[in-house]
Amino acid sequence: MILIDGTRFDAIEKTPFYQELKKESVFFSQLITYAPYTLASLNSLFSGIYGYKNGVNGYYKAYSFDKENCFTLAQYLKEAGYYTEADFLRDGLAPTQGFGKPRAHDEFHDDLLIRHSEILTLIKTKEPFFLFLHYSKIHANAVTVAKNYTDFDEKFFNKRDENFKNYLGWVQESSDYLKTIIKKIKEEHLWENSIILILSDHGVSVGERPGEKMYGSYLYDYTIRCFLYLIGKKFLKNLEIKNIIRNIDILPTILDILKIKEKNNYKKIQGKSFLPFIYGKEEDRIAYSETGGLGGPTPSPEIHNVRAVRTNEWKLIYNETNKKKELYNLVEDKEEKNNLIGKNSDIEDTLWKEMMKFQDLNE
């Protein structure tokens, strides 16, 4: 599993290697993250459970994961006989139980091409194995830029085109990394007998909304819409699935592929396998997302205060702090500029009821 941290869905559309990779994979173009920042996103990915149930539903909850009652992907695979290893951006970003060798690197100084190539050379003797590689250079670049601005700095928000151009350069660099790592996987004769997932955990702002100079303050698609490539000899190639999947669906999908049963004495997995989508046998899903910004207009790093439910066509956003609701038609309004609250009452009511299913919220 290779995580390209902070990669926007609209950026890979403009990056040649990411487009070429579609020919080798089943490409899911609407992977919706639980939270638009790495900590909560990875904890939901590895548990298949939303943060309000696994314990990580705030920036300040790095060590609040309910490890006694949530069985992780690494634990499932270790129990099934896999050697498990990871190289994370830093310690505390994901639950480490089940990983035989959880590593952490320095995003500003380590050469990830060298580091990850060496890991691949060493791990090939450990088959079967599960390896998680975290590419963090886009994040490092975003952090470096963000230090120069405040959350509402017009110097940043008034140069969106320039910001996006610079961002595309970072994504191009990530594709160069990915191209080399895939070449290494093939050289080590791991390509043909591996299941490979390549995905992002969240996007990054380039100046769309004042108040969010990076990510985590809002729940617009430029930060919550991600992507996933599924590669393996048993899967179809050059197939794009445009239906929504959620990052909580990744764990149950891997269990489905490997025929591993869910544990009964732990919290129930909330995600569902997305393999049926490949064969046209699945109905549309609703994605739920949350966040609570470190900054922005309504900061809430202790616990999430902004929530959203999203379908293939619509999104409803609710901010608990200022009681603001937003409704967007994502087909006609991809940049979410036209708030339709009060204009589509049936859809608004339906999505509000769906939101209530995830948590007991009060208007």
N, C-alpha and C positions, 0 to 999 in steps of 0.2 A: 504494500500500500504506500503510495507516494502522495504526500500532501504538498500542494503548491500554495503556501499560505498567502492570503490576501489577493487572490486572482479574481478579477471581475469576469462575468460571463461575456460582456460585450467586448472585452479586450482580446479574448482568445479568438474571436471572430475576425480580428485584424492581424493575427499572428500566424504565419504560414505553417509552421510545424504543428501547431495545435489543430489546424484544419486537416493536415495530412494524417494525423493520428486517428481521425475519425474512420479512415479506411480500414484500420486494423482493429476496430472496437465496436461495441455497442455504446453509443454516446447518449448520455442523459443530459439534456440541455436545460432542465429545470429542477436541479437539486436545490431544495430550500433548506437553509440551515436553521437550527433551533435558535441560535443567537449569533449576532454579527460581530463576534470577537472570539478569539481562539480558545480561551479557557472553557467557556460554557459550551461552545461548539464541539470540542473534542470529548468532553465528558459525556455529552449526549450521544455522540457517535459511538464511543466505546461501550456504552451501556445499553443503547437502544431505547433509552428512557429520557424524557424531557427533564430539564433541570429542576423544575419545581418538585419533582419526585426523587431525583437522584441526589439532590442537595446542593447542586452548583447552579444557582440562579441569581448570581451577582458577581461583580468584579472582585469583591473582597472575600469570595468563598472558595479560594483555590484549594483549601484542604478540608472542605466540608462534604466531599463526596461520600455517600453512604455505602462504604465498602463492605459493611457487614451484611447488607441486604440487596446489593446489586452485583450481579455476576457479569464480568466484563468479557469482551471479545478475546482478549489475551488469555484470560482464565479458561474459557471454553476451549481454545486451541491448545493450550498447554496440557489440559486434561485429556485432550484427544491425541496427545503424543507429539505435538509440534514444539520445536525449539522456538522461543519467542524473544525478539530483540527490537529495540526502538532507538531512534536518535531524534530527540525532541529539541525544539528551540530553547527550552529551559526546563528546569525541574518544576514540578507542580502544575503543569499545563494539562495533564491527563492522568487518569487513574493508572498506576503502575503495577497493581497486583496482577499477577499472571505473566508479567514480563521477566524472563530470566536475566536479561541484561538491558535495563533501561538506561540509555545514555542521554546526555544533554550537551549541546554545542554552543559556541559563542557566535552569534549571528553576525557580529561586526568584524570578526577576525578569522574565523575558520574558513578554509577553502572546502566547500561542501562537495565539489566534484572529486577532490582527492579523498576526503573523508568517507564519502558514501561509496566510492569505488572500492576502497579498501575493505569496507564492511561487507560488500557483496562478494569479494574474493574470499574472505574468511568464512562467511556464512554458508557458502555452497556446500561445505562439508557437513553441515548440520541437518540436511534434509531428512524429514519434512520440516519446514520452518515457516514462521510468520515474521515478516520484517516490516516495520513502519519507518519510513524516511520522511523527514520534515524539512522541506526547502523553505528557508526563512528570509531570503535576501530581499524580496519585495517588502516584507514587513520592516526590515532594517532600513531600507530606503525611505519608506513612509514615515518612520519614526524620526529619521534625520531631518526630513523636510518639515514635519509638523512642529519641531522644536522652534522653528523660526516664526510661528504664527500663534495668535490666540484663536479661540473657537469662533469668533465673529470677525476676524481680521479681513477687511475688504481687500487687502493686498493679495490674499489667497483666493477669495471667492470671486473676485473680478477677473481672474485669468484662468477660467475653467479649461479652455482649449489648450493653452500652454501646459497646464497641469496634466491633462490627459495625454498629451504628446510625450511628456516626460515619463508618465506612468507606463505607456506602451513600450518604452525602452526597457523598463524593468521587466515587463512581461516577456519581451523578446529574449532578455538574458535568461529568464527562467526556462524558456523553450530550448535554449542552447544547452542548459544543464540537463533538461529532460532528455534531449536527443542523445547526449553522451551517456547518460545513465542507462537508457534503453539499449544502446549499443553494447555497453558493458554487460548488461543482463544477457544479451544474446551471445556475447563472447564467452561467458561463463556457462553457456548451455542451459540456462534457466528459463528461457523464453517459452519454449514449447511445452514444458510441464508445469507452468505456473499460472496462477490466477492473479492478475495484476489490476489494481484499482488506482486510478490517478484522479485526484479531485482537489477542490478548493474548500476552505472552511468558511470563508466570508469574502466580501469585496472590500473596496477602499473608496472613500470619497475623493473626487477631484475638484470639488467645489460646487456640488449641486445644491446643497442647502446650508445656509449660514447656521452655525451651531455645531457642525460636524466636519471637522477638518481631516479626520481619518475614518473612524467607524465606531459603532457602539451607541450612538445617541439616538438614532432613528431606525426604522424598519422598512426603508424603501428598498426597491429591488437592487439598486447598485451595491448594496452590502449583503442582502440576505439571499439573493439568487446566485447559486453556484453551479457547478457542473461535475460530471463524473464520467470517466471512461472505464468500461469493463472489458478486459482483454483476457482471452483464454481460448484454447483450441476447441472447447466444447460450445463456445458462444458464436453467434452470428457476427459477421464483420460488416462494416459500412452501414450500420443501422442506427438511426437517430430516434430516440424516444422523447417526444415533446411533452408528455404528460408529467405532472408534478410527482417527484419522489421527495422524501425527507431524509435528512442525515441520520435520523433514528432508524431508518429502514436498512441501513448498511449492515449492521450486525445480524439481524435475522436473515438477510439475503445470503451472507456468507455461511451461516448455519444451514440454510436451505441447500446451498451448493454442496456442502460437505456432509449433508445428511446427519447433522448433529441436533439432538433434541434440546429444547429449552428446559432449564432447571425449574422445577416446580416449587422449591422452597426458598425462592428469592423473589424480589419485586418483579412483576410481570413486565416483559418487554412490550413497549408501546408501539414500536415500529412493526412493519410487515415486509416480507420479502417482496422485492420488485421484479423477480424473475418472470412472473406471469405477464408483465408488460411486453416482454420480448416476444411472446407468442400470441399477443393480442387478446389475452384472457382476463384482463383486470379493469375494474372500474376506476374512475377518477378519484383522487385522494384530496383531502384538505390538509394543508400544512399549518402548523402553529409555530409562531416565533415570539421571542421576548427579548427585551434588553433593558438596561438601566445604565445610562452613561456616566463616565467619569467626569464629564463636563457637559457642555451644551446648555440648552434652555431649562431642562428639568433633570439635573443630575441625580442619580440614585444608585451609587455603586454598591451599596449594601444589599439591595434586593431589586429585582426588575420592576419597573413601573410602566413600561410601554409594551403593548401586546398587539399581535396581529394574527388574523387568520387569512389564508390565501388559497384560492382555487386557481384553475388554469386561466380563468377570465377575470376574477374579482379579488380585491383585497380590502379588508376592513382593519383599521388601526385604531387603538384606543390608548390614550395616555391617562393613567390613573391620577397623576399629579395635577394636571390642569383640566381634566375631564373632557379633553378634546377627542372627537371622533373624526376619522377620515375614511372615505370610501372611493376606490378608484377602479375604473374599468381598464384592466391591463392590456386589453387587445387594442382599444382605441387610444389609450393614453399611456404609452409605455414609460414616460418619464414621471408619471404620477403628479401632474401639475393641476388637474381639474378635480377638486374635491366634490364628490357627488352626494355628500350627506344631505338627507332631506329630499332628495330628488328620485331615489329608487328605494322606496320604503320596504318593499317586499324582499329585495335582496339584502338590504341593510338588516332587517329583522332576522332573516335566515342566518346570516353570518354572525350576528350577535348571539344567537342561540348556540351556534357552533362554538363560539368563544367561551360561552358559559360552561360548555362540556369539559373544557380543559381546566378551568379554575373558577372558583366561586367569587366572581367580581361584583362589585356594587357600582352602580352608576353615580 
